[in-house]
């Protein structure tokens, strides 16, 4: 289940997931986990707001810098970190509160978290 959710998150980041496919593939048992429910909402937002229909470079640049993309990116990296549900939520919330969050910052922070385990 964990791998499937990570895959759905990454597909949403790249605009390779339709809302219908997402809803079909989402495992119902994941709804029992608080972190997965948060991820569900992030993926759903990402699928609904991905600028893929317009295929203009400027829109893609904007997407990759958007808070929504960065949130999905953070989610996917945290999913791979094997932290407890409580720690996943705590670290996610702390990072999303940061101003000027960037992909590189997310990568560095998640790497630090993994080393602390």
Secondary structure, DSSP 8 states (H G I E B T S, - for coil): -HHHHHHHHHHHHTT---HHHHHHHS-GGGGGSHHHHHHHHHHHHHHHH--TTT--HHHHHHHHHSHHHHHHHHHHHHHTT---HHHHHHHHHHHHTSTT--HHHHHHHHHHHHHH-
